[in-house]
Amino acid sequence: MPPGGETVVGKSFRFVSLLLASLSPLIAVPLAADEFRSPSLTALRVDWRAALDQLRVEINSHPQIAGDFTFVPRRSVPRYDPRATPALVQLNGVSSQFFSGIARSAVPVLLPFDAGAYLEARRNGAPSSLSLSRYQADFNPMDMFDAGPAGYSATFSLEPGAGDGMPSRVFARPVEVQITGSALLYDVADPSGGKGEPVKPLAATYPDLRRFIREGYVRYAFTRFGVAYVVSVQCLDSVAKPRRLACKEAYPVAERFLKALRIAGGQRMRPLTDIASNVLDRPATRSLDFGYRPSGDIIPNTGYRNKSGHPDVIAYAQIRFPLEKTPAFVRSQSYARRDKSDGPTAYPWRDNFCESRSFEVWQCAGGYGHQGEDIRAAECPPPGEGREPCDRKQRAVVAVRDAVVIRTSKDQAATLQVNSRKEHIRFRYMHMNPQAMNADGLLNGRIVAEGEKIGVVSNYLDHPAGTSMHLHFDVQVFTRDGWIWVSPYVTLVSAYERLIRARGREVGPEIAVTAQPVAHALPEDAIKPDLREGSSSEEN
């Protein structure tokens, strides 16, 4: 059989596997060895009529400006023409002064911004220089805002001592609050998802609100207008300390934020569609040297409490590999001496996603692990005739996709976010020097292009030379529990194969892998009507 070829029997087996997976999300179907899949996503339907009803109530609470908004739809224009909802056009015109691009959000944007109060104050002669926090429940002007076809994300902060009626706290820094609203949810097998406790003081406003602590954040998840929203604050489930925010101190800040949420903008657009999981196409040509061990095959006894890794055959996005040049190596930088292979800069690659760390990671068997993968550049070859000059401190790191940057000047990490009709995903880079990133303008809101140089492989962790020379790379996808870390290993293998234009060879012991529930592996007309309703169930 030719490389990459497949027999008739193999094709028949694959068809039956896909059919079984699509008929019932409860059936675990074995995948062929070294087969990769794309993720499955559920698209939510936005109830814009309910959003306009809420906006009308909010605007009518400010009688002086209520007459400025037109809620009668213009029936002479197409349904998805912005002019069909003039009140939203008017609201976006106000809010876009502070939240650039807010009209690009395909879901109603909930923010702690009272547009009616702002307009009423201006009508009464308030100066435009008046602090925006006055209309934001004392939260500072936003630190980050991004809107697009999948939804929006924003970050605000509350200074110590700000906010009438707020309890005193030990934590002495501003508390950052994040919110994301999304009409795209990634269907991940998540036994821990969908849990939480109700918040009684907010139950009347948010009937399905649930609070829970997960992966280092206290999160408040709720549904409104058919859209999934999650408000989160990074914190520790521990006693309060001046330099570390305890989750119990975060509760009143997050709940103040929730009480202040108003419709700030957004625009009706054509509904998104569910996205099926499919087997990925991979290069037909076989690489002569690139090899990789299976997903989940971490170095023995390096997982939290000696637990194993997490096999995951999903390539969560089609990306450009994050290092500019090959060869490059996904290998552990913490447990390299325990690896019996040729060393940290040699094939085969080895997964290190679930190595023992103090970070909560839901996918890892012990509940704690490494949130991403360590990537090393090759050592510089000896000088020789015709060879390009090589500086091990100048190995370029590049953007994996066209994306918007999420990063403040103090952050040690840079995150790239993709917000489109088919993806709502984040890619985080760590260990580049913050001062160098600041000098390069790698800050909130910057747009980067796929393949653009955004830094160099470095060793920064709290200070220069705080770790070894490598890049930490991880992936987060949006679910009903908010942004969740997923294994980037197969995503990186797939990206590397495209970069070298050859298919790698999986080596080492077989790892038992079962398919994640696949919502829509086949076209709808191939599924019996009585089973179709359950084929797109959200996995919490």
ZANU-726695 format. One line per 5 residues: number of its first residue (from 1); their letters; for each residue x, y, z of C-alpha. Coordinates in steps of 0.1 Angstrom, whole numbers, plus 5000, padded with zeros to 4 digits. Example, Ala and Ser with C-alpha at 12.3 -4.5 7.8 and 13.67 -1.06 7.14 Angstrom:
// ZANU-726695
1 = as = 5123:4955:5078 ~ 5137:4989:5071
//
This chain:
// ZANU-726695
1 = mppgg = 5000:5000:5000 ~ 5015:5034:4991 ~ 5023:5059:5019 ~ 4992:5076:5031 ~ 4970:5051:5011
6 = etvvg = 4940:5033:5024 ~ 4924:5000:5015 ~ 4887:4995:5007 ~ 4883:4977:5040 ~ 4899:5006:5058
11 = ksfrf = 4876:5031:5042 ~ 4846:5009:5052 ~ 4858:5007:5088 ~ 4863:5045:5090 ~ 4827:5051:5076
16 = vslll = 4812:5027:5102 ~ 4832:5044:5130 ~ 4820:5079:5120 ~ 4784:5067:5117 ~ 4785:5051:5152
21 = aslsp = 4801:5083:5167 ~ 4775:5105:5151 ~ 4745:5084:5162 ~ 4753:5084:5199 ~ 4777:5106:5219
26 = liavp = 4777:5079:5246 ~ 4795:5054:5224 ~ 4833:5055:5225 ~ 4846:5045:5190 ~ 4883:5034:5187
31 = laade = 4903:5055:5163 ~ 4929:5042:5139 ~ 4964:5045:5151 ~ 4979:5080:5145 ~ 4947:5094:5132
36 = frsps = 4940:5131:5140 ~ 4906:5149:5141 ~ 4894:5185:5140 ~ 4873:5197:5169 ~ 4835:5197:5170
41 = ltalr = 4817:5230:5179 ~ 4781:5238:5187 ~ 4766:5271:5174 ~ 4741:5288:5197 ~ 4711:5308:5183
46 = vdwra = 4710:5343:5196 ~ 4676:5357:5207 ~ 4679:5393:5195 ~ 4643:5400:5203 ~ 4649:5393:5240
51 = aldql = 4680:5414:5239 ~ 4661:5444:5224 ~ 4634:5440:5250 ~ 4660:5442:5278 ~ 4677:5472:5261
56 = rvein = 4643:5490:5259 ~ 4638:5485:5297 ~ 4673:5498:5304 ~ 4669:5528:5282 ~ 4634:5537:5295
61 = shpqi = 4648:5539:5330 ~ 4664:5572:5318 ~ 4634:5592:5305 ~ 4654:5622:5293 ~ 4671:5601:5266
66 = agdft = 4646:5573:5260 ~ 4630:5591:5231 ~ 4664:5592:5213 ~ 4662:5555:5206 ~ 4641:5539:5179
71 = fvprr = 4629:5504:5187 ~ 4604:5501:5158 ~ 4621:5477:5133 ~ 4626:5489:5097 ~ 4608:5461:5077
76 = svpry = 4619:5475:5044 ~ 4655:5463:5048 ~ 4668:5427:5050 ~ 4667:5411:5084 ~ 4704:5411:5089
81 = dprat = 4710:5446:5077 ~ 4720:5468:5107 ~ 4693:5493:5098 ~ 4667:5466:5107 ~ 4675:5472:5144
86 = palvq = 4681:5510:5147 ~ 4683:5510:5185 ~ 4714:5488:5183 ~ 4730:5510:5157 ~ 4724:5540:5180
91 = lngvs = 4737:5521:5210 ~ 4768:5510:5191 ~ 4775:5546:5181 ~ 4776:5556:5217 ~ 4796:5526:5231
96 = sqffs = 4821:5524:5203 ~ 4837:5556:5217 ~ 4850:5534:5245 ~ 4848:5499:5232 ~ 4863:5500:5197
101 = giars = 4847:5476:5172 ~ 4818:5467:5195 ~ 4794:5464:5165 ~ 4815:5434:5152 ~ 4801:5413:5181
106 = avpvl = 4775:5388:5168 ~ 4761:5384:5203 ~ 4747:5410:5227 ~ 4776:5426:5245 ~ 4770:5427:5283
111 = lpfda = 4794:5451:5301 ~ 4793:5471:5333 ~ 4786:5502:5313 ~ 4754:5521:5317 ~ 4750:5539:5284
116 = gayle = 4717:5554:5294 ~ 4732:5570:5325 ~ 4761:5583:5304 ~ 4739:5599:5278 ~ 4716:5614:5305
121 = arrng = 4746:5630:5322 ~ 4758:5645:5290 ~ 4723:5658:5283 ~ 4725:5675:5317 ~ 4758:5692:5309
126 = apssl = 4783:5668:5325 ~ 4817:5673:5309 ~ 4830:5646:5286 ~ 4862:5644:5307 ~ 4842:5630:5336
131 = slsry = 4857:5596:5347 ~ 4842:5567:5328 ~ 4842:5546:5360 ~ 4813:5568:5372 ~ 4791:5549:5346
136 = qadfn = 4809:5515:5352 ~ 4800:5508:5388 ~ 4835:5522:5397 ~ 4853:5497:5375 ~ 4883:5513:5356
141 = pmdmf = 4880:5518:5319 ~ 4884:5485:5302 ~ 4919:5470:5299 ~ 4911:5448:5269 ~ 4882:5445:5245
146 = dagpa = 4878:5423:5214 ~ 4846:5416:5194 ~ 4840:5394:5164 ~ 4817:5369:5147 ~ 4819:5344:5176
151 = gysat = 4813:5369:5204 ~ 4834:5392:5225 ~ 4858:5393:5255 ~ 4867:5422:5279 ~ 4887:5428:5310
156 = fslep = 4881:5454:5337 ~ 4897:5461:5371 ~ 4886:5475:5404 ~ 4910:5494:5425 ~ 4915:5487:5463
161 = gagdg = 4890:5508:5482 ~ 4868:5516:5452 ~ 4831:5509:5451 ~ 4806:5519:5477 ~ 4796:5492:5501
166 = mpsrv = 4825:5469:5491 ~ 4840:5449:5520 ~ 4876:5456:5530 ~ 4902:5431:5516 ~ 4937:5420:5523
171 = farpv = 4948:5419:5486 ~ 4964:5452:5479 ~ 4962:5453:5441 ~ 4935:5460:5415 ~ 4913:5430:5409
176 = evqit = 4909:5420:5372 ~ 4875:5407:5361 ~ 4871:5391:5327 ~ 4839:5384:5307 ~ 4833:5365:5275
181 = gsall = 4801:5360:5256 ~ 4802:5334:5228 ~ 4778:5318:5204 ~ 4804:5291:5196 ~ 4811:5263:5222
186 = ydvad = 4838:5236:5218 ~ 4824:5202:5224 ~ 4850:5186:5247 ~ 4846:5155:5268 ~ 4845:5173:5301
191 = psggk = 4832:5152:5331 ~ 4839:5182:5354 ~ 4819:5206:5333 ~ 4785:5221:5341 ~ 4789:5220:5379
196 = gepvk = 4787:5248:5404 ~ 4766:5264:5431 ~ 4738:5290:5428 ~ 4743:5325:5440 ~ 4711:5334:5458
201 = plaat = 4714:5372:5458 ~ 4717:5371:5420 ~ 4692:5343:5413 ~ 4663:5366:5402 ~ 4685:5383:5376
206 = ypdlr = 4704:5352:5365 ~ 4682:5322:5371 ~ 4708:5296:5358 ~ 4739:5313:5373 ~ 4764:5290:5388
211 = rfire = 4796:5298:5406 ~ 4826:5274:5407 ~ 4864:5275:5411 ~ 4882:5259:5382 ~ 4918:5260:5368
216 = gyvry = 4928:5289:5390 ~ 4897:5311:5384 ~ 4864:5316:5402 ~ 4838:5316:5374 ~ 4802:5327:5371
221 = aftrf = 4785:5310:5341 ~ 4751:5319:5329 ~ 4730:5319:5297 ~ 4711:5350:5284 ~ 4695:5356:5250
226 = gvayv = 4706:5320:5241 ~ 4743:5330:5245 ~ 4768:5315:5269 ~ 4785:5341:5292 ~ 4813:5335:5318
231 = vsvqc = 4826:5361:5342 ~ 4859:5351:5359 ~ 4886:5363:5383 ~ 4920:5346:5387 ~ 4924:5337:5423
236 = ldsva = 4936:5311:5449 ~ 4913:5290:5469 ~ 4932:5298:5500 ~ 4936:5324:5528 ~ 4938:5360:5519
241 = kprrl = 4973:5375:5513 ~ 4985:5410:5503 ~ 5000:5398:5471 ~ 4977:5369:5462 ~ 4940:5373:5457
246 = ackea = 4919:5347:5476 ~ 4888:5335:5458 ~ 4866:5345:5487 ~ 4878:5381:5483 ~ 4871:5379:5446
251 = ypvae = 4834:5369:5451 ~ 4821:5404:5460 ~ 4841:5420:5432 ~ 4828:5396:5406 ~ 4792:5399:5419
256 = rflka = 4794:5437:5418 ~ 4804:5433:5382 ~ 4775:5410:5374 ~ 4750:5434:5391 ~ 4763:5462:5369
261 = lriag = 4760:5444:5335 ~ 4740:5462:5308 ~ 4736:5457:5271 ~ 4764:5479:5256 ~ 4762:5469:5220
266 = gqrmr = 4765:5441:5194 ~ 4748:5435:5161 ~ 4724:5409:5146 ~ 4742:5388:5120 ~ 4735:5356:5102
271 = pltdi = 4734:5326:5126 ~ 4765:5305:5130 ~ 4764:5268:5121 ~ 4775:5237:5140 ~ 4809:5224:5130
276 = asnvl = 4815:5187:5126 ~ 4846:5169:5137 ~ 4864:5153:5108 ~ 4895:5133:5102 ~ 4924:5156:5092
281 = drpat = 4941:5155:5059 ~ 4979:5150:5065 ~ 5008:5151:5041 ~ 5011:5120:5020 ~ 5049:5121:5019
286 = rsldf = 5066:5104:5049 ~ 5093:5123:5068 ~ 5126:5105:5069 ~ 5135:5118:5104 ~ 5105:5134:5122
291 = gyrps = 5090:5111:5148 ~ 5067:5116:5177 ~ 5055:5095:5206 ~ 5017:5092:5211 ~ 4996:5119:5227
296 = gdiip = 4995:5113:5264 ~ 5027:5093:5265 ~ 5046:5115:5290 ~ 5078:5105:5307 ~ 5069:5078:5332
301 = ntgyr = 5062:5089:5368 ~ 5063:5126:5359 ~ 5026:5133:5362 ~ 5010:5147:5393 ~ 5011:5119:5419
306 = nksgh = 5026:5097:5392 ~ 4994:5098:5371 ~ 4996:5092:5334 ~ 4992:5117:5306 ~ 4960:5126:5286
311 = pdvia = 4956:5110:5252 ~ 4939:5135:5229 ~ 4937:5131:5191 ~ 4922:5165:5185 ~ 4941:5192:5165
316 = yaqir = 4921:5221:5179 ~ 4932:5245:5151 ~ 4951:5245:5119 ~ 4980:5268:5128 ~ 5014:5278:5116
321 = fplek = 5041:5262:5139 ~ 5052:5288:5165 ~ 5089:5286:5158 ~ 5101:5301:5126 ~ 5125:5275:5115
326 = tpafv = 5130:5237:5118 ~ 5141:5215:5133 ~ 5123:5221:5166 ~ 5115:5197:5194 ~ 5085:5193:5217
331 = rsqsy = 5103:5179:5248 ~ 5102:5183:5285 ~ 5124:5210:5300 ~ 5117:5199:5336 ~ 5122:5162:5334
336 = arrdk = 5146:5158:5305 ~ 5171:5137:5325 ~ 5145:5110:5331 ~ 5139:5106:5293 ~ 5159:5077:5280
341 = sdgpt = 5159:5090:5244 ~ 5186:5110:5228 ~ 5181:5143:5246 ~ 5160:5175:5246 ~ 5168:5185:5210
346 = aypwr = 5162:5152:5192 ~ 5134:5133:5177 ~ 5110:5117:5186 ~ 5089:5144:5202 ~ 5073:5136:5236
351 = dnfce = 5041:5150:5251 ~ 5046:5170:5283 ~ 5011:5185:5288 ~ 5003:5166:5320 ~ 5037:5167:5337
356 = srsfe = 5035:5176:5374 ~ 5029:5213:5381 ~ 5009:5232:5406 ~ 4984:5244:5380 ~ 4949:5229:5378
361 = vwqca = 4943:5213:5345 ~ 4910:5194:5341 ~ 4922:5171:5314 ~ 4951:5156:5334 ~ 4943:5125:5354
366 = ggygh = 4955:5140:5387 ~ 4937:5173:5382 ~ 4970:5192:5381 ~ 4997:5195:5354 ~ 5015:5214:5328
371 = qgedi = 4991:5237:5309 ~ 5009:5234:5276 ~ 5039:5221:5258 ~ 5076:5230:5260 ~ 5092:5236:5226
376 = raaec = 5130:5238:5220 ~ 5149:5251:5190 ~ 5177:5230:5176 ~ 5212:5237:5188 ~ 5234:5258:5165
381 = pppge = 5254:5236:5141 ~ 5292:5241:5140 ~ 5303:5270:5118 ~ 5309:5258:5082 ~ 5311:5270:5047
386 = grepc = 5278:5281:5033 ~ 5259:5279:5066 ~ 5239:5308:5078 ~ 5250:5326:5109 ~ 5233:5311:5140
391 = drkqr = 5226:5328:5173 ~ 5208:5305:5198 ~ 5194:5336:5216 ~ 5177:5349:5184 ~ 5155:5319:5174
396 = avvav = 5124:5336:5161 ~ 5089:5330:5176 ~ 5060:5337:5152 ~ 5023:5342:5153 ~ 5005:5309:5147
401 = rdavv = 4974:5327:5132 ~ 4960:5361:5122 ~ 4949:5372:5157 ~ 4945:5400:5182 ~ 4970:5402:5211
406 = irtsk = 4959:5400:5247 ~ 4986:5413:5270 ~ 4993:5442:5294 ~ 5028:5456:5298 ~ 5034:5436:5331
411 = dqaat = 5024:5402:5317 ~ 5050:5376:5313 ~ 5028:5359:5287 ~ 5014:5370:5254 ~ 4980:5355:5242
416 = lqvns = 4967:5355:5207 ~ 4929:5353:5202 ~ 4911:5341:5171 ~ 4874:5352:5170 ~ 4857:5341:5138
421 = rkehi = 4826:5324:5125 ~ 4843:5290:5129 ~ 4867:5295:5159 ~ 4869:5311:5193 ~ 4903:5300:5206
426 = rfrym = 4934:5314:5224 ~ 4971:5306:5220 ~ 4995:5316:5248 ~ 5033:5321:5245 ~ 5055:5322:5277
431 = hmnpq = 5091:5328:5286 ~ 5098:5357:5262 ~ 5112:5388:5280 ~ 5084:5413:5289 ~ 5106:5443:5283
436 = amnad = 5113:5430:5248 ~ 5076:5424:5241 ~ 5068:5459:5254 ~ 5095:5474:5231 ~ 5080:5455:5202
441 = gllng = 5044:5467:5210 ~ 5031:5433:5217 ~ 5002:5447:5238 ~ 4964:5446:5241 ~ 4946:5451:5208
446 = rivae = 4975:5447:5184 ~ 4967:5427:5153 ~ 4993:5402:5142 ~ 4995:5382:5110 ~ 5002:5345:5107
451 = gekig = 5039:5339:5105 ~ 5048:5374:5118 ~ 5078:5375:5142 ~ 5066:5383:5177 ~ 5097:5375:5197
456 = vvsny = 5126:5351:5203 ~ 5129:5318:5222 ~ 5141:5329:5257 ~ 5144:5320:5293 ~ 5124:5345:5312
461 = ldhpa = 5104:5334:5343 ~ 5100:5362:5369 ~ 5135:5373:5358 ~ 5160:5367:5330 ~ 5175:5332:5331
466 = gtsmh = 5146:5321:5353 ~ 5142:5289:5332 ~ 5159:5271:5304 ~ 5158:5284:5268 ~ 5125:5272:5255
471 = lhfdv = 5090:5283:5245 ~ 5059:5273:5264 ~ 5029:5271:5241 ~ 4993:5263:5252 ~ 4958:5264:5238
476 = qvftr = 4924:5274:5254 ~ 4890:5269:5239 ~ 4857:5284:5250 ~ 4831:5262:5267 ~ 4801:5267:5290
481 = dgwiw = 4826:5267:5318 ~ 4846:5295:5301 ~ 4882:5293:5287 ~ 4896:5258:5293 ~ 4931:5245:5287
486 = vspyv = 4932:5216:5262 ~ 4962:5195:5251 ~ 4980:5213:5223 ~ 5002:5183:5214 ~ 4984:5170:5184
491 = tlvsa = 4978:5206:5172 ~ 5016:5211:5172 ~ 5023:5178:5155 ~ 4999:5186:5128 ~ 5013:5221:5124
496 = yerli = 5049:5208:5122 ~ 5039:5183:5095 ~ 5025:5211:5074 ~ 5057:5232:5079 ~ 5080:5204:5068
501 = rargr = 5055:5191:5042 ~ 5058:5156:5054 ~ 5040:5132:5077 ~ 5057:5122:5110 ~ 5060:5087:5122
506 = evgpe = 5043:5077:5155 ~ 5067:5056:5176 ~ 5067:5040:5210 ~ 5041:5020:5229 ~ 5005:5020:5218
511 = iavta = 4983:5043:5239 ~ 4946:5033:5243 ~ 4927:5062:5226 ~ 4890:5065:5223 ~ 4872:5091:5202
516 = qpvah = 4857:5121:5220 ~ 4820:5123:5214 ~ 4815:5136:5179 ~ 4784:5157:5174 ~ 4781:5159:5137
521 = alped = 4805:5135:5120 ~ 4781:5129:5091 ~ 4757:5152:5072 ~ 4723:5155:5089 ~ 4705:5136:5061
526 = aikpd = 4726:5105:5070 ~ 4712:5105:5106 ~ 4678:5092:5115 ~ 4654:5119:5125 ~ 4646:5104:5159
531 = lregs = 4683:5106:5168 ~ 4692:5139:5153 ~ 4681:5160:5183 ~ 4706:5144:5205 ~ 4735:5147:5181
536 = sseen = 4743:5183:5190 ~ 4740:5181:5228 ~ 4763:5204:5247 ~ 4789:5186:5268 ~ 4794:5204:5300
//
